[in-house]
Amino acid sequence: MDPVEEFARIKDQIKALKTREQELRQGFLDGARRRSNAHEVTVKTQKRKVFLRDRLPPSVLQDPSFWEERETQIVSVKALQDDVVLIEDD
């Protein structure tokens, strides 16, 4: 399979799996059965501290000495058109 097509398919599968994961997660949070013959789901509440950036004075937010620029590489894929015919290499 062409690597670009494989990448696109994998991204679609991941999206579908994440959607299903969220549906199942919500069910567990709503009280669905959490135990099977081989697995058990645990739901717990966890606390964490959250930094409230919006409470900083503008002088701090605008001071460049508190900021740094970082780069991230992003790989994405999009369909060229809806009726694309996929060419498979055997």
Sequence and secondary structure as in RCSB ss.txt:
>XXXX:A:sequence
MDPVEEFARIKDQIKALKTREQELRQGFLDGARRRSNAHEVTVKTQKRKVFLRDRLPPSVLQDPSFWEERETQIV
SVKALQDDVVLIEDD
>XXXX:A:secstr
  HHHHHHHHHHHHHHHHHHHHHHHHHHHTT   B SS B            GGGS HHHHT GGG         
    S TT       
